[in-house]
Amino acid sequence: MISIFPTGASLSIVGLLALLLFCFREKKLWYKHLRFWESNAEDHQKVEEYLKNYGSYAPNRYNYTDIKRITGHFRSKLGQGGFGNVYRGSLSNGSEVAVKVLNELKGSGEDFINEVASISRTSHVNIVSLVGFCFEGHKRALVYEFMPNGSLEKFIYEERSDSVRQLGWPILYKITLGIARGLEYLHRGCNTRILHFDIKPHNILLDEDFCPKISDFGLAKLCMKKESIVSMLGPRRTIGYIAPEIVCRNLGGVSHKSDVYSYGMMVLEMV
């Protein structure tokens, strides 16, 4: 007669396999956590080096408690995107600000550090001003000057709204001219050339007088003015605004002219 009940040997084998599977799973999770903490430590080191290099010229650094106080515990949301949410806030001196709180699951801090480092180098009427930032563990936030009219995107895409009727040709011309001046400053006016690489209506903010300000420097790249061609790892940009040479390297080298292409596509949409 064949026994259908497991023997002691077979039970031992099953138990051993289960133990090995458990150990493998735990080891995999351990390595995953180790990589996360190593990456987080590297990001913190980059921020500390940045603050040390800039000294008193670095923007204000806030802790996460400050961010909650400034935003009134994230009471007033202005918008959201793949990066996280933007909230309206107020500083202790009464100045209104916009606080961009990045998603906690955002893997690398490279884009965040890029944005802080790039904007800190600028001072121009057509570039958004960075008031400060927060880098506390996996919690990251950027504090900007508040732009009452929001982004250009809502004015050129929303049909039959009161906001669209406000933008006549004189205002549209003023906006396009201001963006061009901002780009010229980034490319030629700074000691280190700043290539934005993400010019689009969503990243153009408008103040109360519809003065445009270029924002969102997360994909920006810094280079020396004498560098005509820069290297790029991948086209993490918005389809429709990407210069052809970014997508296909056979079409030429990537340079500040790639921003000019994106600017032209945006102006075409505005018209």
N, C-alpha and C positions, 0 to 999 in steps of 0.2 A: 504494500500500500504506500502511495506517495503522500507525504505530509504536506498540507497546505499552510501549516503554521511556520513562521520564520524561526530559524534556528538561532542559537546564540551567536554563531560566527557571522551570519548574515546581518543580525542586528548590530553587531560591532562594526561591520563595514559601513552600514547605513549611518550609524552614529559618527564614524570617522569622517565620512564624506560631508555630513552636515556641519561638523566642526571645522573642516577645511574651508567649506563655502562661507561660513560665518567669519572665519579669520581673514579670508580674502576680501570679503565685503568691508570689514572693519579697517583693513589696511588701505583699501582704496579710498574710503572716506577720510582716513587720517591724512593720506597724501593730498587729498583735495583741500582739506582745511589748512594743511601746511603751506600749500601753494598760495592759498588765499591770504594768509597772514604774512607770508614773505612779500607778496605783491603790495599789500597794504603798507608794510613797513617801508618798501621802496618809494611808494607814493609820498609817505610822510617825510622821508629823507629829502625828496625833491622839493617839497614845499619849504622845509626848513632851510635848504640851501638857497632857494629863491629869496626868502625873507632876509637871509644873511647878506646876500649880494646887493639887494636893493636898500637895505637899511631903513632910514627914515622916509625914503621915497616909496616904499611899499604901501599898498592900500591897507585900510584898517582890517584887522582880523577879529572876527566875532566868534563867540562860542555858540553852541546850538540853543542854549537858553536865551541868548540875546536875539537870535533869529525868531524864536517863538514870541518873544516880547515885541519885537519890531512888527511882526505880521499880525499881532493880536491872536496868537495861536492859530494862524493860517485861516483867518476868518473870511477874507475877501480874495477869491481867486480871479486872476485876470485872464488866464489861459493855461493850456497844457499842450504837451507834445511828447515825442518819444524820449526826450531827455528828462522829463519830469513836469512840475507845475510852476507857474509864476503867480506870486501873490502881491497884493498891494500892501504897503507898510508905511510906517512913520518912525523917524528917528526921534531921539529925545529933544532935539532942537526944533522939532516940528516939520522938518523937511520930509516930503513924500518920496518914497522909493519903491522900486519894483524888485522883488526878491525871487530869484530863480532857484528853486530847490530841486536838486538832481535826484533821480531815482537811486534808492539804496542799492539796487542790484547792478548798478553800473559797474562794469568790470574794472577797467583801468582808469587811473586818475590822470592820464596823459592829456586828454581833451580839456579837462578842468584846469590843469596847470598851464596849458597852452593859452587858454582864455585869460587867466589872471596875468600871465607874463606879457601877453600881447597888448592887452588894453592898458596895462600899467605904463607902457612906453609911449602912449598917445596923449595928445592934448589938442583937440581940434573941435570946432563947432559942429562938424558933421560926423563925429565919432561919439558914441554913447560913453558916458563917464562911469567908471567903476568906483563905487563908494567903498566897498569892502567885500570880504568873503569869509566863509566858514569852512574849515576842514577839520572835522572832529570824528575820528574813526571812519566809519562808512557814511557819515552824514556830511554832505557838501552843499554849499549854497553860495550864490553870487548876488551881491546887492548893487543895484544900478540906480541911477537917477530915474525918476518916474516920468514917463512919456504919456501925457493925457490922451493923445489921439491914437495910441496903440500902433499897430503895424500897418504898413502900406497895403498889405495883402487884403485886408477887409474892405479897403476903399476901391480896389480894382476888380474884386471877384464877387462881392455881394451885389445882386441885381435889384434895382428899383428901391434902394434905401436912401434915407435922408443924407447919409454920409457921402454917397456917390455924387449927389447933386452939388455938394460943396466944392468938389474938385474940378474947377474949370481949367482951361488950357493954361492960364497964367500960373496957377498953383502947381499943375503937373510939370510945367517947365521949371519952376523954382525947385521942385523936388528932384528932378533929373539932374539939374545943375549942381545941387548940393551934394548928391551922391557922387557925382564925378569929382567934385573937389575933395570929398573925403577919401576916395580911392587914390587920387593923385598924392594926397598927403601920406597915405599908407605906403605907397610905392616910392615916393621921392622925398617926402618931408621929414621922415624919421631917420635917426642915425643908423638904425638897422631896418632894412626893408621888410615890410609885413605883407605877406600874401594871404588874402582872406580865404579864398577857395570855397566860399558858400554864399555868394551874393545872390539874393532873391528877395521878392517882396516881403516875405515873412520876417526877414532879418533887417528890414529897414523900419525904424521907429520914427514917429512924428510927434513933435512937441505941440504946444498949444497954438503956435503960429505956423504949423505945418513945415517946420524946418526939419529935414531928414537927418537921421543919425544912424550910421552903420553899427550893427550889433552882432552878437553871437560869433565869437572868435575861437570856438572850440576846434575848428579844423584848420586854423591859421598856421602858417609856417614862417619862421623868421630866417632871413638870409642877408648876406652882405649885399650892398648895392651893386658891386662889381659882378655878382653872380647873375648871369643871364638865364641859366637853366638850373632847375632844382629837381631833386629826386623825390618820388612819391611811392608809397607802398600800395595804395589801393584807392579806387574812386568811390569814397564814402560820401558822395554828394547827391544833390537833388537832380533827378532826371529832368532834362529839359533846359537846365542851366549849365550843365557841365560842358566845358570846352572839349572839342573833339580830341585834342592831343592828350587829354587826361585819360580818356577811354581807350584810345588806340595810339600807342607810342610811335607807330610808324608815321604818324602825321606831323611829328615835330616834337620839340622839347617843351616841357611844362615851365611856364614863367609867369611874371606878373600880368602878361597879356591874357592869360586864362581868366583873370578877374574881369578884364575888359570885355571879353566875350560874354560872360555871364551878365554883365551890366547891359550889354546890347540886347540880349534876349529879354531882360526885364523891361527895358524901355519899350521894346516892341509890344510887349503885353500891355503896358500902360497906355500906349497909343490905341 
